[in-house]
Structures are given as C-alpha cells and as structure tokens.
Amino acid sequence: MPAAPAGTPWWAWLIATVIVVGVPALVTWLTQRRTRQDVTAIKEQVANTHTTNLREDLDRLSTALTEGLTKLGADHLAAVESIREDIGGLHSETRDLRKDIAGVRTDARQDRRAVAALREEQADAMKRAVEQHVSDCPLRNPAA
C-alpha cells in the first residue's frame, strides 16, 4: 500500500483505499454472480440431455412431416376430384331440369291456347244454341 499523503491520518488513508478498491470489487462480484446465474439457466436450456443426436431427431421429424403432408395432399386432391364430379353431375341434372321446364312451359302455352280455343268454341256454340232456342221459342213465336 502506498504511503499516506502528509498530514493524512493512517486510518483515513485506509478507509479511502478500501472504498476505492472495495466498491468496484463489490460491484464486480455482484455482477459476476448474476451473470453466473444467467449462464447456468442458459446452459440448462442448451445442454444435450437426451440420448439421440439432435440432427437425427430433426431428420425423423422432417420425414414424418413430409409424409404426412404428402398423404394429406393426396387426400385433398381426391376430395377435390370427387367434388368436381359431383358438381359436373349437378350441372348435367340442372341442364336436364331446364329442358324439362322448357317442355312443360311449351305444353302449358299450348294447353292455354287449346283451352282458349275451346272456350271460344263453347261460347259460340252456346250463343248459337241460345239464338236457335230464342228463334224457336213458342212463347216468342206463337204462330210457329
């Protein structure tokens, strides 16, 4: 330890030296302690505690995932194809129904025309029958 400046009591010099050297040492020790705890926690997370190689585990998972996605993709394609066939069938049925509806409409138009023609024919026949009855009626025609 260096000598105390002239006029400084030895005990003051000792306290100053302890403060100058001790405070940074205490701060360093506390920081190092915290850092050591952090490193221990990180080491627990990173340490290889299982028996198989991480690369082998990842390769196995990758293979399983690829196979699963391939099967899922094939199933998806089959489902889409089935839906396409169903939609194609529905389009065909819809076309057939439209043709049937067009035929029914045509038949209905023809039937309406036929009914209208029959009405006119019946109305004319009734009119002729009434006119014939009126002309032949003995009450209107007493001389006949």
FENPE-V236152 format. One record per residue. N is the residue number from 1. NEAR is the number of other C-alpha atoms within 10 Angstrom. Layout:
# FENPE-V236152
n->[N;N]
near->[NEAR;NEAR]
This chain:
# FENPE-V236152
n->[1;2;3;4;5;6;7;8;9;10;11;12;13;14;15;16;17;18;19;20;21;22;23;24;25;26;27;28;29;30;31;32;33;34;35;36;37;38;39;40;41;42;43;44;45;46;47;48;49;50;51;52;53;54;55;56;57;58;59;60;61;62;63;64;65;66;67;68;69;70;71;72;73;74;75;76;77;78;79;80;81;82;83;84;85;86;87;88;89;90;91;92;93;94;95;96;97;98;99;100;101;102;103;104;105;106;107;108;109;110;111;112;113;114;115;116;117;118;119;120;121;122;123;124;125;126;127;128;129;130;131;132;133;134;135;136;137;138;139;140;141;142;143;144]
near->[6;6;8;14;9;7;6;10;10;13;10;11;16;13;12;12;14;12;12;11;11;13;11;11;13;11;11;12;12;12;11;12;12;12;12;12;11;11;12;12;11;11;11;10;10;9;8;11;8;7;6;9;9;11;9;10;11;11;11;12;12;12;12;12;12;12;12;12;12;12;12;12;12;12;12;12;12;12;12;12;12;12;12;12;12;12;12;12;12;12;12;12;12;12;12;12;12;12;12;12;12;12;12;12;12;12;12;12;12;12;12;12;12;12;12;12;12;12;12;12;12;12;12;12;12;12;12;12;12;12;12;11;12;13;13;13;12;11;10;11;10;8;6;9]
